[in-house]
Amino acid sequence: MNREEIAAFAEASSGAPRLIGLDLGTKTIGLALSDVGRQIASPLETIRRVKFTPDAQRIVALCATHAVGGLVIGLPLNMDGSEGPRAQSSRSFARNLKPLLPLPILFFDERLSTAAVTRTLLEADASRARRGELVDKLAAAYILQSCLDVMGGLLGAVEEADEAIDGRWSREQL
């Protein structure tokens, strides 16, 4: 997940305005959706995992309904940055989903996303049942928003460089 990978994903997914974020858990899949300007991530829904095929069919249907151009999948890295069994499971899910949904996929570091969301829900005095209901789709929104923020920063840096070049050219032409 370096800048080049994120920039390549942004370019590859530019065919449709929205992105969808996935937080893949063992029992649920949290989903979030970006706005068409790719500025804001909003929680969408939580899928109770059954088997791969019905889970994938729901994701494919949501992508079609919302004109999605790419998927941001949370990659649960270990605290030292290495990949463990959960990260391998996420990569396997994406590999199996790719033939059914030929959209660009970006894996994005999701370390501590669920902890951050849970802390926010605790501060909001949400009940245990309400936290369980919301945590997965809010974690997906947290992951997607982090990705959108990085993509926006990269785009801003490119625009600033373009403006600097345009300014230099116009000064030289005078």
N, CA, C and O of each residue as an XYZ file, in Angstrom:
696
protein
N       0.823     -1.193      0.000
C       0.000      0.000      0.000
C       0.862      1.250      0.000
O       0.842      2.038      0.945
N       1.592      1.410     -1.035
C       2.396      2.615     -1.126
C       1.682      3.633     -2.014
O       0.622      3.352     -2.574
N       2.266      4.789     -2.129
C       1.647      5.878     -2.895
C       1.390      5.482     -4.340
O       0.361      5.843     -4.912
N       2.320      4.742     -4.933
C       2.167      4.345     -6.332
C       0.972      3.420     -6.509
O       0.210      3.561     -7.465
N       0.807      2.464     -5.582
C      -0.337      1.542     -5.648
C      -1.656      2.309     -5.508
O      -2.617      2.041     -6.229
N      -1.690      3.255     -4.584
C      -2.912      4.029     -4.358
C      -3.212      4.911     -5.564
O      -4.366      5.017     -5.979
N      -2.187      5.546     -6.130
C      -2.386      6.383     -7.312
C      -2.849      5.533     -8.504
O      -3.728      5.955     -9.256
N      -2.267      4.347     -8.679
C      -2.675      3.453     -9.769
C      -4.124      3.003     -9.582
O      -4.884      2.915    -10.547
N      -4.500      2.721     -8.335
C      -5.880      2.338     -8.046
C      -6.839      3.482     -8.356
O      -7.894      3.263     -8.953
N      -6.487      4.682     -7.963
C      -7.333      5.853     -8.218
C      -7.562      6.023     -9.717
O      -8.674      6.320    -10.155
N      -6.513      5.835    -10.488
C      -6.623      5.953    -11.946
C      -7.474      4.822    -12.519
O      -8.357      5.065    -13.342
N      -7.212      3.588    -12.087
C      -7.926      2.428    -12.614
C      -9.407      2.438    -12.255
O     -10.233      1.920    -13.007
N      -9.744      3.019    -11.120
C     -11.135      3.017    -10.657
C     -11.902      4.263    -11.081
O     -13.030      4.471    -10.635
N     -11.318      5.081    -11.921
C     -11.939      6.364    -12.276
C     -13.111      6.226    -13.243
O     -13.761      7.224    -13.554
N     -13.400      5.018    -13.725
C     -14.503      4.823    -14.657
C     -15.873      5.029    -14.043
O     -16.830      5.330    -14.756
N     -15.985      4.873    -12.750
C     -17.252      5.088    -12.036
C     -16.945      5.938    -10.807
O     -15.846      5.865    -10.258
N     -17.906      6.736    -10.380
C     -17.607      7.742     -9.357
C     -17.415      7.234     -7.931
O     -16.711      7.883     -7.158
N     -17.992      6.136     -7.560
C     -17.961      5.726     -6.150
C     -16.989      4.585     -5.895
O     -16.619      3.836     -6.799
N     -16.592      4.480     -4.645
C     -15.807      3.347     -4.168
C     -16.590      2.678     -3.054
O     -17.394      3.312     -2.372
N     -16.343      1.391     -2.881
C     -16.969      0.675     -1.773
C     -15.848      0.127     -0.897
O     -14.838     -0.361     -1.403
N     -16.028      0.209      0.400
C     -15.048     -0.294      1.354
C     -15.578     -1.533      2.036
O     -16.762     -1.613      2.367
N     -14.702     -2.503      2.248
C     -15.085     -3.749      2.899
C     -14.215     -4.001      4.119
O     -12.992     -3.875      4.062
N     -14.854     -4.355      5.214
C     -14.161     -4.821      6.413
C     -14.563     -6.280      6.569
O     -15.659     -6.585      7.040
N     -13.669     -7.178      6.170
C     -13.977     -8.609      6.165
C     -13.703     -9.221      7.526
O     -12.560     -9.271      7.980
N     -14.752     -9.681      8.164
C     -14.613    -10.385      9.429
C     -14.929    -11.855      9.232
O     -15.294    -12.272      8.133
N     -14.793    -12.636     10.278
C     -15.093    -14.061     10.164
C     -16.593    -14.326     10.134
O     -17.036    -15.300      9.526
N     -17.381    -13.466     10.785
C     -18.830    -13.660     10.855
C     -19.612    -12.640     10.041
O     -20.753    -12.900      9.658
N     -19.015    -11.481      9.771
C     -19.715    -10.416      9.049
C     -18.772     -9.715      8.077
O     -17.550     -9.824      8.167
N     -19.388     -8.993      7.149
C     -18.645     -8.115      6.243
C     -19.273     -6.738      6.377
O     -20.447     -6.544      6.060
N     -18.487     -5.791      6.847
C     -18.958     -4.414      6.932
C     -18.717     -3.724      5.601
O     -17.663     -3.895      4.988
N     -19.695     -2.942      5.154
C     -19.587     -2.238      3.877
C     -19.814     -0.755      4.067
O     -20.652     -0.329      4.862
N     -19.040      0.032      3.312
C     -19.186      1.489      3.319
C     -19.118      1.959      1.873
O     -18.546      1.288      1.014
N     -19.707      3.122      1.618
C     -19.786      3.661      0.267
C     -19.296      5.101      0.262
O     -19.614      5.878      1.162
N     -18.522      5.448     -0.756
C     -18.076      6.837     -0.872
C     -19.133      7.651     -1.604
O     -19.999      7.102     -2.285
N     -19.049      8.956     -1.456
C     -19.898      9.828     -2.262
C     -19.290      9.892     -3.667
O     -18.180      9.404     -3.883
N     -20.007     10.487     -4.616
C     -19.528     10.522     -5.998
C     -18.264     11.365     -6.155
O     -17.513     11.167     -7.110
N     -18.016     12.292     -5.246
C     -16.802     13.092     -5.295
C     -15.612     12.436     -4.610
O     -14.513     12.990     -4.587
N     -15.840     11.256     -4.054
C     -14.803     10.506     -3.338
C     -14.160     11.319     -2.220
O     -12.942     11.320     -2.039
N     -15.023     12.010     -1.476
C     -14.561     12.807     -0.341
C     -14.996     12.208      0.991
O     -14.268     12.285      1.980
N     -16.195     11.607      1.012
C     -16.798     11.163      2.268
C     -17.220      9.700      2.165
O     -17.846      9.288      1.188
N     -16.869      8.927      3.181
C     -17.289      7.526      3.277
C     -18.435      7.432      4.267
O     -18.383      8.019      5.348
N     -19.470      6.690      3.895
C     -20.620      6.486      4.772
C     -20.854      4.995      4.964
O     -20.707      4.218      4.021
N     -21.219      4.588      6.182
C     -21.541      3.182      6.409
C     -22.717      2.775      5.521
O     -23.670      3.537      5.359
N     -22.649      1.590      4.956
C     -23.712      1.130      4.063
C     -24.526      0.018      4.703
O     -25.716      0.192      4.968
N     -23.899     -1.119      4.953
C     -24.607     -2.228      5.590
C     -23.623     -3.256      6.106
O     -22.424     -3.189      5.836
N     -24.155     -4.209      6.856
C     -23.365     -5.325      7.353
C     -23.983     -6.595      6.805
O     -25.183     -6.828      6.950
N     -23.161     -7.410      6.178
C     -23.606     -8.701      5.641
C     -23.226     -9.773      6.648
O     -22.068     -9.872      7.054
N     -24.203    -10.576      7.050
C     -23.907    -11.745      7.886
C     -23.339    -12.805      6.957
O     -24.011    -13.235      6.019
N     -22.113    -13.225      7.211
C     -21.471    -14.191      6.324
C     -22.164    -15.538      6.420
O     -22.446    -16.047      7.504
N     -22.427    -16.096      5.245
C     -23.035    -17.420      5.156
C     -22.038    -18.327      4.447
O     -21.374    -19.151      5.075
N     -21.944    -18.165      3.143
C     -20.961    -18.850      2.314
C     -20.471    -17.828      1.307
O     -21.074    -16.767      1.142
N     -19.387    -18.146      0.641
C     -18.787    -17.174     -0.271
C     -19.765    -16.717     -1.354
O     -19.890    -15.516     -1.594
N     -20.451    -17.638     -2.005
C     -21.294    -17.270     -3.153
C     -22.388    -16.266     -2.802
O     -22.485    -15.243     -3.479
N     -23.215    -16.498     -1.787
C     -24.228    -15.481     -1.481
C     -23.622    -14.161     -0.988
O     -24.162    -13.091     -1.269
N     -22.513    -14.232     -0.262
C     -21.837    -13.013      0.186
C     -21.349    -12.214     -1.021
O     -21.538    -11.000     -1.096
N     -20.723    -12.910     -1.955
C     -20.202    -12.256     -3.161
C     -21.339    -11.697     -4.010
O     -21.219    -10.601     -4.558
N     -22.433    -12.432     -4.124
C     -23.578    -11.956     -4.912
C     -24.123    -10.646     -4.340
O     -24.500     -9.751     -5.096
N     -24.166    -10.531     -3.031
C     -24.661     -9.297     -2.416
C     -23.714     -8.137     -2.710
O     -24.168     -7.031     -3.004
N     -22.429     -8.369     -2.635
C     -21.445     -7.330     -2.924
C     -21.527     -6.908     -4.388
O     -21.483     -5.716     -4.694
N     -21.647     -7.876     -5.292
C     -21.770     -7.577     -6.722
C     -23.025     -6.742     -6.977
O     -22.986     -5.777     -7.741
N     -24.138     -7.112     -6.338
C     -25.397     -6.373     -6.518
C     -25.261     -4.937     -6.006
O     -25.723     -4.003     -6.662
N     -24.638     -4.753     -4.853
C     -24.455     -3.404     -4.308
C     -23.550     -2.566     -5.214
O     -23.797     -1.376     -5.410
N     -22.523     -3.175     -5.753
C     -21.619     -2.442     -6.660
C     -22.361     -1.991     -7.918
O     -22.141     -0.882     -8.406
N     -23.225     -2.835     -8.433
C     -24.007     -2.473     -9.623
C     -25.017     -1.377     -9.288
O     -25.173     -0.427    -10.055
N     -25.693     -1.499     -8.169
C     -26.711     -0.522     -7.757
C     -26.120      0.866     -7.561
O     -26.738      1.867     -7.924
N     -24.928      0.924     -6.987
C     -24.332      2.209     -6.609
C     -23.260      2.712     -7.580
O     -22.550      3.668     -7.268
N     -23.133      2.082     -8.751
C     -22.148      2.500     -9.759
C     -20.750      2.623     -9.152
O     -20.143      3.694     -9.158
N     -20.264      1.517     -8.638
C     -18.977      1.477     -7.961
C     -17.854      1.236     -8.970
O     -17.974      0.398     -9.863
N     -16.762      1.986     -8.810
C     -15.619      1.863     -9.704
C     -14.465      1.066     -9.140
O     -13.547      0.712     -9.880
N     -14.485      0.768     -7.837
C     -13.401      0.015     -7.234
C     -13.711     -0.369     -5.800
O     -14.600      0.200     -5.167
N     -12.963     -1.343     -5.296
C     -13.152     -1.839     -3.940
C     -11.914     -1.552     -3.102
O     -10.785     -1.758     -3.546
N     -12.142     -1.079     -1.894
C     -11.070     -0.890     -0.920
C     -11.328     -1.926      0.173
O     -12.326     -1.861      0.890
N     -10.417     -2.867      0.280
C     -10.581     -3.960      1.241
C      -9.585     -3.776      2.379
O      -8.381     -3.641      2.160
N     -10.114     -3.773      3.589
C      -9.253     -3.647      4.757
C      -8.332     -4.848      4.869
O      -8.774     -5.993      4.785
N      -7.048     -4.578      5.060
C      -6.056     -5.637      5.217
C      -5.594     -5.644      6.671
O      -4.889     -4.733      7.108
N      -5.995     -6.679      7.424
C      -5.666     -6.722      8.851
C      -4.220     -7.173      9.094
O      -3.951     -8.350      9.332
N      -3.318     -6.220      9.030
C      -1.907     -6.503      9.266
C      -1.634     -6.635     10.761
O      -2.354     -6.084     11.593
N      -0.593     -7.367     11.073
C      -0.137     -7.435     12.458
C       0.486     -6.093     12.817
O       0.805     -5.301     11.930
N       0.660     -5.832     14.098
C       1.200     -4.545     14.530
C       2.616     -4.287     14.000
O       3.033     -3.134     13.888
N       3.351     -5.349     13.674
C       4.694     -5.168     13.115
C       4.674     -5.013     11.594
O       5.727     -4.905     10.965
N       3.466     -5.003     11.001
C       3.330     -4.816      9.557
C       3.304     -6.108      8.762
O       3.079     -6.085      7.552
N       3.530     -7.233      9.424
C       3.508     -8.519      8.724
C       2.068     -8.978      8.503
O       1.137     -8.495      9.148
N       1.911     -9.921      7.576
C       0.588    -10.469      7.290
C       0.400    -11.797      7.995
O       1.243    -12.689      7.900
N      -0.717    -11.922      8.707
C      -1.052    -13.157      9.387
C      -2.182    -13.873      8.675
O      -2.490    -13.555      7.526
N      -2.806    -14.836      9.339
C      -3.879    -15.604      8.729
C      -5.080    -14.758      8.281
O      -5.663    -15.044      7.235
N      -5.460    -13.738      9.035
C      -6.605    -12.899      8.648
C      -6.307    -12.113      7.372
O      -7.188    -11.950      6.528
N      -5.084    -11.628      7.226
C      -4.699    -10.914      6.001
C      -4.720    -11.872      4.813
O      -5.170    -11.505      3.727
N      -4.241    -13.082      5.013
C      -4.261    -14.082      3.942
C      -5.695    -14.420      3.555
O      -5.991    -14.631      2.378
N      -6.582    -14.472      4.540
C      -7.995    -14.738      4.276
C      -8.621    -13.605      3.456
O      -9.417    -13.859      2.552
N      -8.265    -12.372      3.769
C      -8.777    -11.223      3.012
C      -8.290    -11.260      1.572
O      -9.057    -10.993      0.647
N      -7.022    -11.588      1.379
C      -6.474    -11.686      0.020
C      -7.160    -12.816     -0.757
O      -7.436    -12.678     -1.949
N      -7.426    -13.916     -0.082
C      -8.105    -15.050     -0.718
C      -9.529    -14.665     -1.128
O      -9.972    -15.010     -2.223
N     -10.240    -13.958     -0.262
C     -11.597    -13.499     -0.579
C     -11.566    -12.627     -1.832
O     -12.384    -12.805     -2.734
N     -10.629    -11.693     -1.889
C     -10.512    -10.794     -3.043
C     -10.182    -11.577     -4.313
O     -10.727    -11.301     -5.382
N      -9.295    -12.545     -4.185
C      -8.915    -13.373     -5.342
C     -10.131    -14.129     -5.880
O     -10.301    -14.250     -7.093
N     -10.970    -14.631     -4.987
C     -12.174    -15.365     -5.401
C     -13.257    -14.431     -5.937
O     -14.057    -14.830     -6.783
N     -13.285    -13.197     -5.452
C     -14.289    -12.221     -5.880
C     -13.968    -11.638     -7.261
O     -14.875    -11.281     -8.013
N     -12.703    -11.547     -7.583
C     -12.254    -10.881     -8.816
C     -12.932    -11.414    -10.093
O     -13.328    -10.599    -10.926
N     -13.087    -12.726    -10.294
C     -13.758    -13.195    -11.515
C     -15.241    -12.791    -11.588
O     -15.797    -12.664    -12.679
N     -15.870    -12.593    -10.438
C     -17.286    -12.215    -10.399
C     -17.487    -10.708    -10.497
O     -18.549    -10.239    -10.905
N     -16.466     -9.961    -10.121
C     -16.566     -8.507    -10.059
C     -15.242     -7.910    -10.545
O     -14.349     -7.633     -9.744
N     -15.124     -7.716    -11.859
C     -13.846     -7.265    -12.419
C     -13.590     -5.771    -12.216
O     -13.492     -5.007    -13.177
N     -13.486     -5.375    -10.956
C     -13.182     -3.992    -10.601
C     -11.807     -3.944     -9.947
O     -11.352     -4.939     -9.384
N     -11.145     -2.793    -10.019
C      -9.862     -2.676     -9.318
C     -10.051     -2.834     -7.811
O     -11.042     -2.383     -7.237
N      -9.082     -3.482     -7.195
C      -9.120     -3.714     -5.745
C      -7.858     -3.135     -5.126
O      -6.753     -3.333     -5.630
N      -8.041     -2.420     -4.030
C      -6.920     -1.900     -3.260
C      -7.031     -2.441     -1.841
O      -8.073     -2.312     -1.198
N      -5.960     -3.041     -1.362
C      -5.900     -3.449      0.041
C      -5.372     -2.264      0.827
O      -4.373     -1.651      0.451
N      -6.056     -1.946      1.929
C      -5.681     -0.783      2.726
C      -5.527     -1.208      4.184
O      -6.376     -1.914      4.729
N      -4.457     -0.779      4.794
C      -4.127     -1.131      6.178
C      -5.293     -0.774      7.108
O      -5.712      0.381      7.191
N      -5.793     -1.774      7.791
C      -6.924     -1.523      8.692
C      -6.551     -1.664     10.160
O      -7.431     -1.767     11.015
N      -5.262     -1.669     10.460
C      -4.855     -1.829     11.862
C      -5.565     -0.823     12.756
O      -5.597      0.374     12.469
N      -6.126     -1.323     13.827
C      -6.790     -0.546     14.878
C      -8.086      0.149     14.433
O      -8.626      0.956     15.190
N      -8.591     -0.136     13.247
C      -9.836      0.513     12.805
C     -11.010      0.102     13.695
O     -11.793      0.951     14.120
N     -11.132     -1.188     13.974
C     -12.240     -1.642     14.824
C     -12.090     -1.085     16.237
O     -13.084     -0.723     16.866
N     -10.867     -1.014     16.737
C     -10.637     -0.452     18.075
C     -11.024      1.020     18.112
O     -11.632      1.474     19.082
N     -10.684      1.766     17.078
C     -11.023      3.196     17.032
C     -12.535      3.393     16.988
O     -13.072      4.265     17.672
N     -13.216      2.588     16.189
C     -14.672      2.691     16.075
C     -15.330      2.284     17.388
O     -16.263      2.942     17.848
N     -14.847      1.203     17.990
C     -15.415      0.748     19.262
C     -15.240      1.816     20.339
O     -16.159      2.064     21.120
N     -14.072      2.446     20.386
C     -13.821      3.514     21.358
C     -14.806      4.673     21.151
O     -15.334      5.226     22.116
N     -15.043      5.031     19.894
C     -15.989      6.109     19.588
C     -17.395      5.732     20.027
O     -18.116      6.565     20.578
N     -17.793      4.487     19.790
C     -19.130      4.046     20.198
C     -19.264      4.005     21.716
O     -20.325      4.315     22.258
N     -18.195      3.625     22.399
C     -18.218      3.638     23.865
C     -18.349      5.067     24.392
O     -19.091      5.322     25.341
N     -17.627      5.989     23.769
C     -17.717      7.398     24.172
C     -19.113      7.959     23.913
O     -19.569      8.861     24.615
N     -19.788      7.411     22.894
C     -21.146      7.851     22.580
C     -22.176      7.119     23.447
O     -23.381      7.314     23.292
N     -21.682      6.275     24.359
C     -22.531      5.541     25.290
C     -23.492      4.592     24.570
O     -24.628      4.401     25.004
N     -23.025      3.998     23.465
C     -23.840      3.022     22.737
C     -23.874      1.714     23.526
O     -22.865      1.306     24.101
N     -25.008      1.075     23.552
C     -25.138     -0.192     24.272
C     -24.316     -1.269     23.562
O     -23.926     -1.107     22.406
N     -24.065     -2.346     24.258
C     -23.298     -3.453     23.676
C     -23.995     -3.975     22.426
O     -23.337     -4.249     21.422
N     -25.307     -4.115     22.473
C     -26.056     -4.594     21.305
C     -25.933     -3.619     20.135
O     -25.739     -4.033     18.992
N     -26.045     -2.334     20.425
C     -25.945     -1.322     19.366
C     -24.531     -1.292     18.781
O     -24.368     -1.141     17.570
N     -23.511     -1.434     19.628
C     -22.131     -1.481     19.135
C     -21.942     -2.666     18.204
O     -21.322     -2.535     17.148
N     -22.472     -3.824     18.586
C     -22.358     -5.022     17.754
C     -23.040     -4.848     16.411
O     -22.593     -5.386     15.398
N     -24.116     -4.101     16.415
C     -24.883     -3.833     15.198
C     -24.130     -2.894     14.245
O     -24.230     -3.040     13.026
N     -23.390     -1.945     14.787
C     -22.783     -0.880     13.985
C     -21.299     -1.047     13.678
O     -20.815     -0.513     12.680
N     -20.577     -1.770     14.509
C     -19.113     -1.726     14.462
C     -18.535     -2.117     13.104
O     -17.572     -1.495     12.655
N     -19.083     -3.114     12.445
C     -18.479     -3.587     11.198
C     -18.627     -2.589     10.055
O     -17.668     -2.321      9.332
N     -19.826     -2.042      9.894
C     -19.992     -1.076      8.801
C     -19.298      0.249      9.120
O     -18.851      0.949      8.211
N     -19.206      0.595     10.399
C     -18.453      1.799     10.766
C     -16.945      1.590     10.567
O     -16.236      2.520     10.181
N     -16.460      0.381     10.829
C     -15.045      0.085     10.581
C     -14.759      0.148      9.076
O     -13.705      0.632      8.662
N     -15.696     -0.340      8.263
C     -15.536     -0.241      6.802
C     -15.486      1.225      6.380
O     -14.687      1.595      5.519
N     -16.333      2.060      6.979
C     -16.334      3.492      6.662
C     -15.023      4.139      7.115
O     -14.494      5.011      6.426
N     -14.503      3.724      8.253
C     -13.229      4.244      8.766
C     -12.088      3.911      7.797
O     -11.255      4.764      7.489
N     -12.061      2.670      7.325
C     -11.028      2.224      6.374
C     -11.153      2.991      5.065
O     -10.166      3.511      4.545
N     -12.376      3.058      4.533
C     -12.598      3.749      3.264
C     -12.275      5.235      3.383
O     -11.676      5.809      2.474
N     -12.662      5.862      4.488
C     -12.376      7.290      4.672
C     -10.868      7.536      4.740
O     -10.373      8.519      4.189
N     -10.147      6.653      5.410
C      -8.693      6.783      5.464
C      -8.097      6.713      4.064
O      -7.199      7.484      3.725
N      -8.594      5.799      3.263
C      -8.129      5.658      1.882
C      -8.469      6.905      1.071
O      -7.626      7.413      0.332
N      -9.696      7.399      1.203
C     -10.109      8.605      0.467
C      -9.234      9.794      0.850
O      -8.869     10.600     -0.005
N      -8.897      9.902      2.137
C      -8.049     10.998      2.596
C      -6.660     10.922      1.950
O      -6.110     11.939      1.528
N      -6.105      9.718      1.878
C      -4.798      9.544      1.243
C      -4.903      9.849     -0.250
O      -4.046     10.537     -0.804
N      -5.945      9.342     -0.901
C      -6.126      9.605     -2.332
C      -6.293     11.101     -2.587
O      -5.740     11.631     -3.550
N      -7.040     11.774     -1.742
C      -7.232     13.209     -1.881
C      -5.935     13.968     -1.707
O      -5.686     14.945     -2.413
N      -5.106     13.528     -0.773
C      -3.803     14.150     -0.562
C      -2.892     13.974     -1.764
O      -2.169     14.892     -2.152
N      -2.935     12.773     -2.356
C      -2.118     12.533     -3.553
C      -2.604     13.393     -4.712
O      -1.802     13.968     -5.447
N      -3.919     13.477     -4.869
C      -4.488     14.287     -5.949
C      -4.141     15.759     -5.745
O      -3.802     16.460     -6.698
N      -4.227     16.225     -4.495
C      -3.884     17.616     -4.189
C      -2.436     17.923     -4.520
O      -2.126     18.997     -5.036
N      -1.542     16.976     -4.222
C      -0.116     17.174     -4.523
C       0.113     17.246     -6.026
O       0.924     18.045     -6.493
N      -0.596     16.416     -6.789
C      -0.468     16.436     -8.252
C      -0.993     17.753     -8.803
O      -0.376     18.346     -9.687
N      -2.139     18.219     -8.282
C      -2.715     19.484     -8.756
C      -1.784     20.656     -8.440
O      -1.628     21.559     -9.262
N      -1.167     20.647     -7.259
C      -0.230     21.714     -6.906
C       0.973     21.707     -7.847
O       1.442     22.764     -8.270
N       1.468     20.519     -8.170
C       2.604     20.419     -9.097
C       2.204     20.928    -10.478
O       2.969     21.642    -11.127
N       0.995     20.558    -10.928
C       0.505     21.030    -12.226
C       0.393     22.551    -12.248
O       0.764     23.185    -13.236
N      -0.115     23.138    -11.169
C      -0.242     24.596    -11.094
C       1.126     25.263    -11.121
O       1.312     26.307    -11.747
N       2.081     24.643    -10.431
C       3.434     25.200    -10.429
C       4.034     25.152    -11.831
O       4.680     26.103    -12.271
N       3.820     24.051    -12.522
C       4.322     23.928    -13.890
C       3.629     24.932    -14.799
O       4.278     25.611    -15.595
N       2.289     25.024    -14.677
C       1.533     25.989    -15.487
C       2.025     27.402    -15.219
O       2.169     28.193    -16.151
N       2.285     27.729    -13.958
C       2.768     29.058    -13.595
C       4.138     29.332    -14.189
O       4.412     30.433    -14.666
N       5.000     28.312    -14.156
C       6.333     28.485    -14.719
C       6.253     28.724    -16.226
O       6.932     29.592    -16.775
N       5.411     27.934    -16.873
C       5.291     28.084    -18.326
C       4.730     29.453    -18.699
O       5.211     30.089    -19.637
N       3.732     29.898    -17.979
C       3.160     31.184    -18.349
C       4.147     32.321    -18.079
O       4.168     33.305    -18.819
N       4.972     32.197    -17.018
C       5.989     33.214    -16.764
C       7.060     33.202    -17.854
O       7.511     34.256    -18.303
N       7.462     32.011    -18.273
C       8.483     31.911    -19.308
C       7.978     32.441    -20.665
O       8.741     33.007    -21.448
N       6.695     32.245    -20.916
C       6.138     32.683    -22.184
C       6.011     34.209    -22.229
O       6.002     34.799    -23.310
N       5.915     34.844    -21.067
C       5.818     36.301    -21.044
C       7.161     36.843    -21.360
O       7.342     38.060    -21.402
